[in-house]
Amino acid sequence: MPTPQKNNLIEKSAKSIFNLPNVITMARILFVPFFIWTLVEFNNPESAMRWISVLVFIIIMASDGVDGAIARKRGLITNLGKLLDPIADKALLGGALVTLSVLGEVSWWITAVIMIRELGITAYRFVVIRNEVVAASSGGKLKTIFQGIMVGFVVSPLTAWFDQWYTYFELALVLFATALTLITGIQYMLAAFRARKQRVSN
């Protein structure tokens, strides 16, 4: 029979998992398929209906800042939250890039480079989870912001409003976001290697 102390530990654990920031993060993940559906449904990149996709994308991206702010303000930062937050970002941005590549709006090599980096870092996080939880760095957050900006512009139907220069602007955003993704990935692995080396030496 569970003891009162054990019941208290179970309740405390449940509260830490289902606190408001974590619930918001889980909701972000659950809404990703809906965003992808809007892209497929409104698959004409010049259709005004694409603004619905942009709006859904902005709401999901904005909730990332909301859950983080609540977690810091209320002292609700948890290891689960540290894991779920980057996973939610990767689910949204990865799903968007793969869908846009299927629709022919983003080159597959761009999606492949970004996804290999993102999935590689995520896999590494799960490998070392028993020893430490590696949260997203400031560089990683900056990378996510620029990836979001890039996806937002690609998804939007602005290409129908402007001349050829917008295509070059969009391409520049894609290349910059890709380069930033690679650079921050290298920085992350170097920082993780140094931290592991220091932990082993201690």
C-alpha positions in Angstrom: 0.0 0.0 0.0 1.4 3.4 -0.9 2.5 5.5 2.0 1.5 9.2 2.5 5.1 10.2 1.8 5.1 8.2 -1.5 1.7 9.7 -2.5 3.1 13.2 -1.9 6.1 12.4 -4.1 3.8 11.2 -6.9 1.6 14.3 -6.6 4.7 16.6 -6.6 6.1 14.8 -9.7 2.8 15.1 -11.5 2.6 18.8 -10.8 6.1 19.3 -12.0 5.3 17.5 -15.3 1.9 19.1 -15.9 2.7 22.7 -14.8 1.5 25.5 -17.0 4.7 26.0 -19.1 5.0 22.3 -19.8 1.3 22.1 -20.8 1.8 25.1 -23.2 4.8 23.4 -24.7 2.9 20.1 -25.2 0.1 22.1 -26.8 2.6 23.6 -29.3 3.6 20.0 -30.3 0.0 18.9 -30.7 -0.8 21.9 -32.9 2.1 21.2 -35.4 0.0 18.7 -37.5 -2.7 21.4 -37.8 -0.2 23.9 -39.1 1.1 21.3 -41.6 -2.5 20.6 -42.7 -3.0 24.3 -43.5 0.2 24.3 -45.7 -1.1 21.3 -47.6 -4.6 22.6 -47.9 -3.5 26.0 -49.1 -0.6 24.7 -51.2 -0.6 27.7 -53.6 2.3 29.9 -52.3 0.6 33.0 -53.8 -2.8 32.3 -52.3 -4.1 34.8 -49.8 -5.3 31.8 -47.7 -1.7 31.2 -46.9 -2.0 34.0 -44.3 -4.0 31.5 -42.2 -0.8 29.3 -42.2 1.3 32.3 -41.2 -1.1 33.2 -38.4 -1.1 29.7 -37.0 2.7 29.5 -37.3 3.2 32.9 -35.5 0.9 31.7 -32.6 2.8 28.5 -32.2 6.1 30.3 -32.3 5.0 33.0 -29.9 3.9 30.5 -27.4 7.5 29.5 -27.1 8.3 32.8 -25.4 5.2 32.6 -23.3 6.0 29.3 -21.7 9.6 30.3 -21.1 8.6 33.6 -19.4 6.0 31.8 -17.2 8.5 29.1 -16.2 11.2 31.7 -15.2 8.8 34.0 -13.4 7.1 31.3 -11.4 10.2 29.2 -10.8 8.7 26.3 -12.8 11.7 25.4 -14.9 11.9 21.5 -15.0 14.2 19.0 -16.8 11.1 17.9 -18.8 10.6 21.4 -19.9 14.2 21.7 -20.9 13.8 18.7 -23.1 10.3 19.4 -24.5 11.0 23.0 -25.5 13.7 22.3 -28.2 11.7 19.3 -29.3 8.6 21.5 -29.9 10.7 23.9 -31.9 12.2 21.1 -34.0 8.8 19.5 -34.6 7.3 22.8 -35.8 10.2 24.0 -37.9 11.2 20.5 -39.2 7.6 19.8 -40.1 7.3 23.1 -41.9 10.6 22.5 -43.9 9.7 19.0 -44.9 6.3 20.0 -46.0 7.6 23.1 -47.9 10.1 20.8 -49.7 7.4 18.4 -50.6 5.5 21.4 -52.1 8.6 22.5 -53.9 9.0 25.8 -52.1 12.3 24.9 -50.3 15.2 22.9 -51.7 15.5 19.5 -50.3 19.2 20.0 -49.5 18.4 22.9 -47.3 15.9 20.8 -45.4 18.3 17.9 -45.2 21.2 20.0 -43.8 18.9 21.6 -41.1 17.2 18.3 -40.2 20.4 16.4 -39.8 21.8 19.0 -37.5 18.6 19.3 -35.4 18.0 15.5 -35.2 21.7 15.0 -34.3 21.6 17.4 -31.4 18.3 16.0 -30.2 19.7 12.4 -30.3 22.7 13.6 -28.4 20.5 15.1 -25.7 18.7 11.8 -25.2 22.1 9.9 -25.1 23.4 12.1 -22.2 20.0 12.5 -20.4 21.0 10.2 -17.6 24.0 12.3 -16.7 22.7 15.8 -17.6 20.0 17.7 -19.3 21.5 20.0 -21.9 19.2 23.0 -22.4 19.1 25.2 -25.5 21.9 27.8 -25.6 21.4 31.4 -26.4 23.0 30.7 -29.8 20.5 27.9 -30.3 17.6 30.2 -29.5 18.9 32.8 -31.9 19.1 30.1 -34.6 15.5 29.1 -33.9 14.3 32.7 -34.2 16.0 33.1 -37.6 14.6 29.7 -38.7 11.2 30.9 -37.7 11.6 34.2 -39.6 12.8 32.3 -42.6 9.9 29.8 -42.6 7.4 32.7 -42.0 8.5 34.5 -45.1 8.6 31.4 -47.2 5.1 30.4 -46.1 3.6 33.9 -46.6 2.1 34.8 -50.0 4.3 37.9 -50.3 5.9 36.6 -53.4 2.7 37.5 -55.3 3.0 41.1 -54.2 6.5 41.9 -55.1 8.8 41.5 -58.1 11.8 39.1 -58.5 13.8 40.9 -55.8 11.6 39.2 -53.1 12.8 35.8 -54.4 16.4 36.9 -53.8 15.5 38.2 -50.4 13.8 34.9 -49.5 16.8 32.9 -50.7 19.2 35.1 -48.6 17.1 34.4 -45.5 17.1 30.6 -46.2 20.9 30.5 -46.7 21.6 32.7 -43.6 19.3 30.5 -41.4 21.0 27.4 -42.8 24.5 28.8 -42.1 23.5 29.9 -38.6 22.1 26.4 -38.0 25.4 24.8 -38.9 27.5 27.2 -36.9 25.4 26.9 -33.7 25.4 23.2 -34.1 29.2 23.1 -34.1 29.3 25.5 -31.1 26.9 23.3 -29.2 28.9 20.2 -29.7 32.1 21.9 -28.7 30.5 23.3 -25.5 29.0 19.9 -24.7 32.4 18.2 -25.2 34.1 20.6 -22.9 31.4 20.2 -20.3 31.7 16.4 -20.4 35.5 16.6 -20.2 35.3 18.8 -17.2 32.7 16.5 -15.5 34.9 13.5 -16.1 38.0 15.2 -14.7 36.1 16.2 -11.6 
